[in-house]
């Protein structure tokens, strides 16, 4: 996975409420923090202007903003950290890694970074695909490393509201309010980035790959195919999208307009039809909490998608619920419109698409709503991963690790960022067309490791020389952030009791059957009624209690 893809998928998954291993609707929600206590725990934000992006940040609605965009790495990258960083300490870490694990012995990259850090950070990357299974035994045996990355989607197995209290260091005394300003690179991270790192009114987590523009994803289209067919991409309603379906479907030629536009659990189509996204499923319906399953919007979305299937506008593999070759279908032009995460739009994608189809041009529709009215889109958590310190560390060790984290959080465009991400010039990378490119040695020794311990806010950068892709994506994002809203219970770390953990599974299966036309809409109505009886109404009561005691995060 690319770092940008990882950020997107992690942030989307991270929005899902956590499931405690114990508890009932009447018990206290372990982990949840009310607005007043949250304000006391959060660090102050102090923006940095040491590195100026080529495309500046654009402020949006409700705390959203675009990621800074760079078309080339600054020719004279500034230093953001002065003086001594570490104090010679030695620390064992654990992070996930999706990819080949580099050698730990004789690794010149590790040596170069640790020299700059003034400490020995012993990196122990583990397979990201099985990372969630490695964590519970470590917590149970009380054998945590000094510094550990814990993705939010793995916390469901850890009873995390209790785990942070007993196993992990409280960083509130070091970072709350203006205290963070002694660590300027950490202070430059947005407030949204820190919110989901607060548990039980205290700050524990350092945000990884943070962004103020996290959404579930969007609808992409092949501009080259639209232009060739003379079809307008100025889509403002689902009626316009249906017209695209008719114009660009030619089954006899092996071309269909659409891939699956729904997602496995309505991850994309919710934006069109105005119902809550997967991670934050509740809305306020006249003062009463309404779950996304109960909304009129999801019924409309299911009916519409099934209509597109019946019309023959979806690729047969999409109708068969086969997503494995989705990228290839889009690259080769077998489909002209698809749904995907924000991380899908980058230079590597442009390179793969052009290899499959000369002239390949991925673009994204501007946000629109089903009826042509003003669109809205839910903002996801500001970070989907956090790193934590072991509670057994003493005061001096915590301060040393925070100084190291401040170095690792140096922004894109800085001298420190180059060192952390690319090692030593000439040995691990060379500057090519204005951007760092790994050498053969760099490719062997460098992987995403330090970046999972601490890092700067996300930035849009050029990949594979595709400068125009970065420009286009930045322009789209600048329009998108105007329509962002924060969902109910945003960033509150609500831990749902375990008896609700299986409620969603039959609903996801029913969504698949109805959206693909295998079952009638009545099957969905029946599933919702069953969902309510089997625990949905009790789950609503649980969230009513959360709202009464802690508010809604709005």
C-alpha positions as CSV (number, residue, x, y, z in Angstrom):
1,X,0.0,0.0,0.0
2,X,1.2,3.5,-0.7
3,X,1.3,5.8,2.3
4,X,-1.5,7.9,0.9
5,X,-3.7,4.8,0.3
6,X,-2.9,3.7,3.8
7,X,-3.9,7.0,5.3
8,X,-7.2,6.9,3.5
9,X,-8.2,3.3,4.3
10,X,-7.0,3.6,7.9
11,X,-8.9,6.8,8.5
12,X,-12.1,5.3,7.1
13,X,-11.8,2.1,9.1
14,X,-10.9,4.0,12.2
15,X,-14.2,5.8,12.3
16,X,-15.9,2.6,13.3
17,X,-16.9,2.8,17.0
18,X,-14.9,0.6,19.3
19,X,-16.3,-2.6,20.9
20,X,-15.4,-3.3,24.5
21,X,-14.9,-6.9,25.5
22,X,-17.3,-6.3,28.3
23,X,-20.1,-4.0,29.3
24,X,-23.8,-3.5,29.0
25,X,-26.1,-0.6,27.9
26,X,-26.4,0.5,31.5
27,X,-22.6,0.5,32.2
28,X,-20.3,3.4,31.9
29,X,-18.9,3.8,28.3
30,X,-15.2,3.2,28.9
31,X,-13.1,5.6,26.9
32,X,-15.7,8.2,26.1
33,X,-14.9,11.9,26.8
34,X,-17.3,14.8,27.0
35,X,-16.7,18.2,25.4
36,X,-15.4,19.9,28.5
37,X,-12.9,17.3,29.4
38,X,-11.8,17.0,25.8
39,X,-11.0,20.7,25.6
40,X,-8.8,20.3,28.7
41,X,-6.9,17.4,27.3
42,X,-6.3,18.6,23.7
43,X,-3.0,20.2,22.7
44,X,-3.1,23.8,21.4
45,X,-2.6,24.2,17.7
46,X,0.3,26.3,16.5
47,X,0.7,26.3,12.7
48,X,4.2,26.4,11.2
49,X,5.3,28.4,8.2
50,X,8.8,27.0,7.8
51,X,7.9,25.1,4.7
52,X,5.6,26.7,2.1
53,X,3.7,24.3,-0.2
54,X,3.3,25.0,-3.9
55,X,-0.5,24.8,-3.5
56,X,-1.4,26.3,-0.1
57,X,-3.9,24.8,2.4
58,X,-7.5,25.9,1.8
59,X,-9.9,26.1,4.7
60,X,-13.2,24.4,4.4
61,X,-16.3,24.0,6.6
62,X,-16.5,22.6,10.1
63,X,-12.8,22.4,10.7
64,X,-12.0,20.7,7.4
65,X,-9.1,21.9,5.2
66,X,-7.1,20.6,2.3
67,X,-3.7,18.9,2.5
68,X,-0.8,21.0,1.5
69,X,0.4,20.1,-2.0
70,X,4.0,20.0,-3.3
71,X,5.0,19.8,-7.0
72,X,8.7,19.4,-6.2
73,X,10.7,19.0,-3.0
74,X,12.1,22.4,-1.8
75,X,15.6,23.0,-3.2
76,X,16.8,24.2,0.1
77,X,14.8,22.3,2.7
78,X,14.8,24.1,6.1
79,X,15.6,22.6,9.4
80,X,12.8,22.6,11.9
81,X,14.6,21.1,14.9
82,X,17.7,22.7,16.5
83,X,19.9,21.5,19.3
84,X,20.1,18.1,20.8
85,X,17.1,15.8,20.3
86,X,17.6,12.6,22.3
87,X,19.8,12.0,25.4
88,X,21.3,8.7,24.4
89,X,18.4,6.5,25.5
90,X,17.6,3.1,24.0
91,X,14.0,2.2,23.2
92,X,12.3,-0.8,21.7
93,X,9.4,-0.1,19.4
94,X,6.7,-2.1,17.5
95,X,5.0,-1.0,14.3
96,X,3.0,-2.7,11.5
97,X,4.5,-2.9,8.0
98,X,2.7,-3.8,4.8
99,X,5.6,-5.1,2.7
100,X,9.0,-6.6,3.0
101,X,10.7,-6.1,6.4
102,X,14.2,-4.6,5.9
103,X,17.3,-6.0,7.6
104,X,17.8,-4.7,11.1
105,X,21.5,-5.6,11.4
106,X,23.9,-3.4,9.5
107,X,21.1,-1.2,8.2
108,X,22.8,2.2,7.3
109,X,19.4,3.9,7.1
110,X,18.5,3.0,10.7
111,X,22.0,4.1,11.8
112,X,21.7,7.5,10.0
113,X,18.3,8.3,11.5
114,X,19.2,7.2,15.0
115,X,22.4,9.4,14.8
116,X,20.2,12.4,14.1
117,X,17.8,11.4,16.9
118,X,20.6,11.1,19.4
119,X,19.1,7.9,20.7
120,X,18.8,4.2,19.7
121,X,15.4,3.5,18.5
122,X,15.2,-0.3,18.0
123,X,12.7,-0.9,15.2
124,X,10.6,-4.1,15.3
125,X,8.2,-3.9,12.3
126,X,5.6,-6.7,12.2
127,X,3.4,-8.0,9.4
128,X,0.5,-5.5,9.1
129,X,-1.9,-8.2,7.9
130,X,-1.6,-10.1,11.2
131,X,-0.8,-7.1,13.4
132,X,-4.1,-7.1,15.2
133,X,-3.6,-10.7,16.3
134,X,-0.2,-9.9,17.8
135,X,-1.4,-7.2,20.2
136,X,-3.8,-9.0,22.6
137,X,-1.1,-11.4,23.9
138,X,1.3,-8.5,24.5
139,X,-1.3,-6.6,26.5
140,X,-2.4,-9.7,28.5
141,X,1.2,-10.6,29.4
142,X,2.1,-7.0,30.1
143,X,5.1,-7.2,27.7
144,X,4.5,-4.1,25.7
145,X,7.5,-2.4,24.0
146,X,8.5,1.2,25.0
147,X,6.7,2.7,22.0
148,X,4.0,1.0,20.0
149,X,1.8,1.8,17.0
150,X,-1.8,0.8,17.5
151,X,-4.2,1.3,14.6
152,X,-7.6,2.2,15.7
153,X,-9.2,-0.7,13.9
154,X,-7.2,-3.1,16.1
155,X,-8.5,-1.6,19.3
156,X,-11.7,-3.6,19.2
157,X,-9.7,-6.7,20.5
158,X,-8.1,-4.8,23.4
159,X,-10.9,-3.4,25.6
160,X,-8.9,-0.2,24.9
161,X,-10.8,2.2,27.2
162,X,-9.4,0.1,30.1
163,X,-6.0,-0.7,28.4
164,X,-4.9,2.9,28.0
165,X,-5.5,3.5,31.8
166,X,-3.5,0.5,32.9
167,X,-0.8,-0.1,30.3
168,X,-0.1,3.2,28.5
169,X,1.4,6.6,29.5
170,X,-0.8,9.6,30.0
171,X,0.6,12.4,27.9
172,X,-1.8,15.0,29.1
173,X,0.7,16.6,31.6
174,X,3.2,16.9,28.7
175,X,1.1,18.0,25.8
176,X,-2.3,19.5,26.9
177,X,-2.9,23.1,26.0
178,X,0.2,25.3,25.5
179,X,2.5,22.6,26.9
180,X,2.9,21.1,23.5
181,X,4.5,24.3,22.1
182,X,7.9,23.0,23.3
183,X,7.5,20.5,20.6
184,X,6.7,22.7,17.6
185,X,6.3,20.0,14.9
186,X,3.8,18.2,17.1
187,X,2.0,21.5,17.9
188,X,1.6,22.0,14.1
189,X,-0.7,19.0,13.9
190,X,-4.4,20.0,13.7
191,X,-6.8,19.7,16.7
192,X,-8.8,17.1,14.7
193,X,-5.7,14.9,14.6
194,X,-5.6,14.6,18.4
195,X,-9.2,14.1,19.2
196,X,-9.4,10.3,18.8
197,X,-6.2,10.0,20.9
198,X,-8.1,11.1,24.0
199,X,-9.6,8.4,26.2
200,X,-11.4,8.9,29.5
201,X,-10.6,12.6,29.4
202,X,-6.8,12.1,29.0
203,X,-4.5,12.3,26.0
204,X,-2.6,9.1,25.3
205,X,-2.0,8.8,21.5
206,X,0.3,10.5,19.1
207,X,-1.5,10.8,15.7
208,X,-0.1,9.2,12.6
209,X,-0.8,10.3,9.0
210,X,-3.2,13.0,10.1
211,X,-5.4,15.0,7.7
212,X,-8.4,17.4,7.9
213,X,-9.7,16.1,4.6
214,X,-10.6,12.5,5.4
215,X,-13.7,11.2,3.7
216,X,-14.8,7.7,2.8
217,X,-14.0,8.3,-0.9
218,X,-15.6,9.6,-4.1
219,X,-16.7,8.7,-7.6
220,X,-14.0,8.7,-10.2
221,X,-14.5,8.8,-14.0
222,X,-12.3,8.2,-17.0
223,X,-12.1,11.7,-18.6
224,X,-10.5,10.3,-21.7
225,X,-13.4,8.0,-22.3
226,X,-16.0,10.7,-21.6
227,X,-14.2,13.1,-24.0
228,X,-14.0,10.4,-26.7
229,X,-17.7,9.7,-26.4
230,X,-18.7,13.4,-26.1
231,X,-20.3,12.7,-22.7
232,X,-20.4,15.5,-20.1
233,X,-18.9,14.9,-16.7
234,X,-20.9,17.8,-15.2
235,X,-22.9,15.4,-13.1
236,X,-25.1,17.1,-10.5
237,X,-27.7,14.4,-9.7
238,X,-28.3,10.7,-10.0
239,X,-30.5,11.4,-13.0
240,X,-27.3,12.9,-14.7
241,X,-25.4,9.8,-13.6
242,X,-28.1,7.5,-15.1
243,X,-27.6,9.4,-18.4
244,X,-23.9,8.6,-18.2
245,X,-24.8,5.0,-17.7
246,X,-26.8,4.8,-20.8
247,X,-24.3,6.7,-22.9
248,X,-21.2,4.7,-21.9
249,X,-22.5,1.2,-21.7
250,X,-21.9,-1.0,-24.7
251,X,-21.9,-4.6,-23.5
252,X,-21.2,-6.0,-27.0
253,X,-18.0,-4.0,-27.1
254,X,-17.1,-5.1,-23.5
255,X,-17.6,-1.7,-22.0
256,X,-19.9,-0.8,-19.1
257,X,-20.4,2.6,-17.5
258,X,-20.2,1.6,-13.9
259,X,-18.4,-0.6,-11.4
260,X,-20.0,-1.1,-8.0
261,X,-21.1,2.3,-6.8
262,X,-22.4,1.3,-3.4
263,X,-19.5,-0.2,-1.5
264,X,-19.6,-3.2,0.8
265,X,-21.4,-1.2,3.5
266,X,-22.6,1.9,1.7
267,X,-19.2,3.5,2.1
268,X,-19.6,5.8,-0.9
269,X,-23.2,6.1,-1.9
270,X,-24.3,7.6,1.5
271,X,-22.9,10.9,0.4
272,X,-25.3,11.0,-2.6
273,X,-28.4,10.1,-0.7
274,X,-27.8,11.9,2.5
275,X,-27.5,9.2,5.1
276,X,-24.7,8.7,7.6
277,X,-21.5,6.9,6.6
278,X,-20.4,3.6,8.2
279,X,-18.1,4.9,10.9
280,X,-20.6,7.3,12.5
281,X,-24.0,5.8,11.8
282,X,-26.3,8.0,13.9
283,X,-28.2,11.1,12.9
284,X,-30.7,13.3,14.7
285,X,-34.2,12.8,13.4
286,X,-36.4,15.4,15.1
287,X,-34.6,14.9,18.4
288,X,-34.5,11.1,18.2
289,X,-31.4,9.2,17.3
290,X,-31.9,7.4,14.0
291,X,-29.5,4.7,12.7
292,X,-28.3,4.8,9.1
293,X,-30.1,1.5,8.5
294,X,-33.4,3.2,9.4
295,X,-33.0,6.2,7.1
296,X,-35.0,6.8,4.0
297,X,-31.8,7.6,2.2
298,X,-30.5,4.1,2.3
299,X,-33.7,2.7,0.9
300,X,-33.5,5.2,-1.9
301,X,-29.9,4.3,-2.5
302,X,-30.6,0.5,-2.6
303,X,-33.5,1.0,-5.0
304,X,-31.4,3.2,-7.3
305,X,-28.4,0.9,-7.4
306,X,-30.6,-2.1,-8.1
307,X,-32.2,-0.1,-10.9
308,X,-28.7,0.5,-12.5
309,X,-28.0,-3.2,-12.3
310,X,-31.3,-4.1,-14.0
311,X,-30.5,-1.5,-16.7
312,X,-27.3,-3.4,-17.4
313,X,-25.0,-0.4,-16.6
314,X,-22.7,-2.3,-14.2
315,X,-19.9,-4.6,-15.2
316,X,-20.8,-8.3,-14.8
317,X,-18.0,-8.8,-12.3
318,X,-19.4,-6.0,-10.2
319,X,-22.9,-7.6,-10.4
320,X,-21.2,-10.8,-9.3
321,X,-19.8,-8.9,-6.3
322,X,-16.2,-9.5,-7.4
323,X,-14.0,-6.5,-6.6
324,X,-10.7,-8.2,-6.9
325,X,-10.0,-6.8,-10.4
326,X,-11.7,-3.5,-9.9
327,X,-8.5,-1.5,-10.5
328,X,-7.8,-3.3,-13.7
329,X,-11.3,-2.8,-15.0
330,X,-11.0,0.9,-14.5
331,X,-7.4,1.1,-16.0
332,X,-8.4,-0.9,-19.1
333,X,-11.5,1.1,-19.7
334,X,-13.9,-1.8,-19.1
335,X,-15.7,0.6,-16.8
336,X,-15.8,4.4,-17.0
337,X,-17.0,5.2,-13.5
338,X,-16.0,3.7,-10.1
339,X,-16.0,4.4,-6.4
340,X,-12.7,4.4,-4.5
341,X,-10.9,6.1,-1.7
342,X,-9.1,9.4,-1.9
343,X,-5.7,7.5,-2.0
344,X,-6.5,6.0,-5.4
345,X,-5.7,9.2,-7.2
346,X,-2.0,9.5,-7.5
347,X,1.0,9.3,-9.9
348,X,1.4,5.5,-9.5
349,X,-2.2,5.1,-10.5
350,X,-1.6,7.3,-13.6
351,X,1.4,5.2,-14.5
352,X,-0.6,1.9,-14.2
353,X,-3.5,3.3,-16.1
354,X,-1.4,4.7,-18.9
355,X,0.3,1.3,-19.3
356,X,-3.1,-0.3,-19.7
357,X,-4.7,2.4,-21.9
358,X,-2.7,5.2,-23.6
359,X,-4.2,8.6,-22.8
360,X,-5.6,7.3,-19.4
361,X,-7.0,10.2,-17.3
362,X,-8.6,9.6,-13.9
363,X,-10.7,12.5,-12.6
364,X,-13.3,12.8,-9.9
365,X,-16.8,14.1,-10.1
366,X,-17.3,17.2,-7.9
367,X,-19.6,16.3,-4.9
368,X,-23.2,16.2,-5.8
369,X,-26.4,14.9,-4.2
370,X,-29.1,12.5,-5.5
371,X,-31.7,15.3,-6.1
372,X,-29.3,17.9,-7.4
373,X,-29.3,20.0,-4.1
374,X,-26.4,21.1,-2.0
375,X,-24.2,18.1,-1.2
376,X,-22.7,17.2,2.2
377,X,-20.0,14.7,3.1
378,X,-19.0,13.4,6.6
379,X,-15.6,14.2,7.9
380,X,-13.6,11.1,9.1
381,X,-11.3,11.0,12.1
382,X,-8.3,13.2,11.8
383,X,-6.0,10.2,12.2
384,X,-6.6,6.4,11.9
385,X,-3.5,5.3,13.7
386,X,-1.9,6.4,17.0
387,X,1.3,5.5,18.8
388,X,1.6,5.1,22.5
389,X,4.3,5.0,25.2
390,X,4.5,2.3,27.8
391,X,3.3,3.4,31.2
392,X,6.4,2.0,32.8
393,X,8.6,4.7,31.3
394,X,9.7,7.4,33.7
395,X,9.3,11.2,33.3
396,X,12.7,11.7,31.7
397,X,12.2,8.9,29.2
398,X,8.8,10.2,28.1
399,X,10.3,13.7,27.5
400,X,13.1,12.1,25.5
401,X,10.6,10.2,23.4
402,X,8.5,13.3,22.8
403,X,11.6,15.2,21.6
404,X,12.2,12.3,19.2
405,X,8.5,12.3,18.1
406,X,8.9,16.1,17.4
407,X,11.8,15.3,15.1
408,X,9.9,12.5,13.3
409,X,6.9,14.9,12.9
410,X,8.9,17.4,10.8
411,X,6.8,18.4,7.8
412,X,7.2,17.4,4.2
413,X,9.7,19.8,2.7
414,X,12.0,19.9,5.7
415,X,15.5,18.6,6.0
416,X,14.4,16.2,8.8
417,X,11.6,14.7,6.7
418,X,14.2,13.8,4.0
419,X,16.3,12.0,6.6
420,X,13.4,10.1,8.2
421,X,11.9,9.1,4.9
422,X,14.9,8.7,2.5
423,X,18.0,8.4,4.7
424,X,21.3,9.7,3.4
425,X,21.7,11.6,0.1
426,X,23.7,9.7,-2.4
427,X,23.5,6.5,-0.4
428,X,19.8,6.0,-0.1
429,X,18.4,8.5,-2.5
430,X,19.1,10.9,-5.3
431,X,17.1,14.0,-6.3
432,X,15.5,13.3,-9.7
433,X,13.3,15.9,-11.4
434,X,13.0,17.8,-8.2
435,X,11.9,14.9,-6.0
436,X,13.8,12.3,-4.0
437,X,14.1,8.8,-5.6
438,X,15.4,5.8,-3.7
439,X,18.6,4.1,-4.8
440,X,18.9,0.3,-5.0
441,X,20.4,0.4,-1.5
442,X,17.7,2.7,-0.2
443,X,15.0,0.3,-1.6
444,X,16.5,-2.6,0.4
445,X,17.0,-0.8,3.7
446,X,14.1,1.7,3.9
447,X,10.5,0.9,4.7
448,X,7.7,2.6,6.5
449,X,8.9,2.3,10.1
450,X,9.7,5.5,12.0
451,X,6.7,7.1,10.2
452,X,4.4,4.8,12.2
453,X,5.8,6.2,15.5
454,X,5.2,9.9,14.8
455,X,4.8,12.0,11.7
456,X,3.6,15.2,10.1
457,X,0.2,16.0,8.6
458,X,-0.5,14.4,5.3
459,X,0.7,16.2,2.1
460,X,-0.1,15.7,-1.5
461,X,3.1,15.1,-3.4
462,X,4.2,14.1,-6.9
463,X,4.5,10.4,-7.7
464,X,6.0,8.9,-10.8
465,X,6.4,12.4,-12.3
466,X,2.7,13.0,-12.6
467,X,2.6,16.7,-11.6
468,X,-0.8,17.3,-13.2
469,X,-2.4,14.6,-11.1
470,X,-1.3,16.4,-7.9
471,X,-2.7,19.6,-9.2
472,X,-6.0,18.1,-10.2
473,X,-6.5,16.2,-6.9
474,X,-5.6,19.4,-4.9
475,X,-8.2,21.4,-6.9
476,X,-10.9,18.7,-6.3
477,X,-10.1,18.6,-2.6
478,X,-10.4,22.4,-2.3
479,X,-13.9,22.2,-3.6
480,X,-14.8,19.2,-1.5
481,X,-13.9,20.7,1.9
482,X,-16.6,23.3,1.4
483,X,-19.2,20.7,2.0
484,X,-17.8,18.8,5.0
485,X,-19.9,18.2,8.1
486,X,-19.0,16.5,11.4
487,X,-21.2,13.5,12.2
488,X,-22.8,12.8,15.6
489,X,-20.3,11.5,18.2
490,X,-17.4,12.7,16.2
491,X,-14.0,11.5,17.6
492,X,-15.5,10.5,21.0
493,X,-14.1,7.0,21.2
494,X,-17.4,5.4,22.2
495,X,-16.9,1.8,23.2
496,X,-19.9,-0.2,22.3
497,X,-20.7,-3.2,24.6
498,X,-19.7,-6.5,23.0
499,X,-23.3,-7.9,22.6
500,X,-23.7,-5.4,19.7
501,X,-20.7,-6.6,17.8
502,X,-22.5,-9.0,15.5
503,X,-25.4,-6.7,14.6
504,X,-23.9,-5.4,11.4
505,X,-23.0,-8.7,9.7
506,X,-26.4,-9.8,8.5
507,X,-27.1,-6.2,7.4
508,X,-24.0,-6.0,5.2
509,X,-25.1,-9.3,3.5
510,X,-28.6,-7.9,2.9
511,X,-27.2,-4.7,1.5
512,X,-25.2,-6.8,-1.0
513,X,-28.2,-8.9,-2.0
514,X,-30.6,-5.9,-2.5
515,X,-28.2,-3.5,-4.2
516,X,-27.4,-6.2,-6.8
517,X,-31.0,-7.0,-7.4
518,X,-30.9,-10.5,-5.9
519,X,-33.6,-9.7,-3.3
520,X,-36.4,-7.1,-3.3
521,X,-36.4,-4.0,-1.1
522,X,-38.8,-5.8,1.3
523,X,-35.8,-8.0,2.3
524,X,-34.1,-4.8,3.6
525,X,-37.2,-3.7,5.4
526,X,-37.5,-7.1,7.1
527,X,-33.7,-7.0,8.0
528,X,-34.1,-3.6,9.6
529,X,-37.0,-4.8,11.7
530,X,-34.9,-7.8,12.8
531,X,-32.0,-5.6,13.5
532,X,-34.0,-3.4,15.9
533,X,-35.4,-6.4,17.8
534,X,-32.1,-8.2,18.1
535,X,-30.3,-5.2,19.6
536,X,-30.7,-2.1,17.4
537,X,-33.2,-0.5,19.8
538,X,-31.0,-1.3,22.8
539,X,-28.0,0.2,21.0
540,X,-30.0,3.3,20.5
541,X,-30.7,3.5,24.2
542,X,-26.9,3.1,24.8
543,X,-26.2,6.0,22.6
544,X,-29.0,8.0,24.2
545,X,-27.1,7.6,27.4
546,X,-23.9,8.7,25.8
547,X,-25.6,11.8,24.4
548,X,-27.1,12.7,27.7
549,X,-23.9,12.3,29.7
550,X,-21.2,13.4,27.2
551,X,-22.9,15.2,24.3
552,X,-22.5,14.4,20.6
553,X,-19.1,15.7,19.7
554,X,-20.7,18.4,17.5
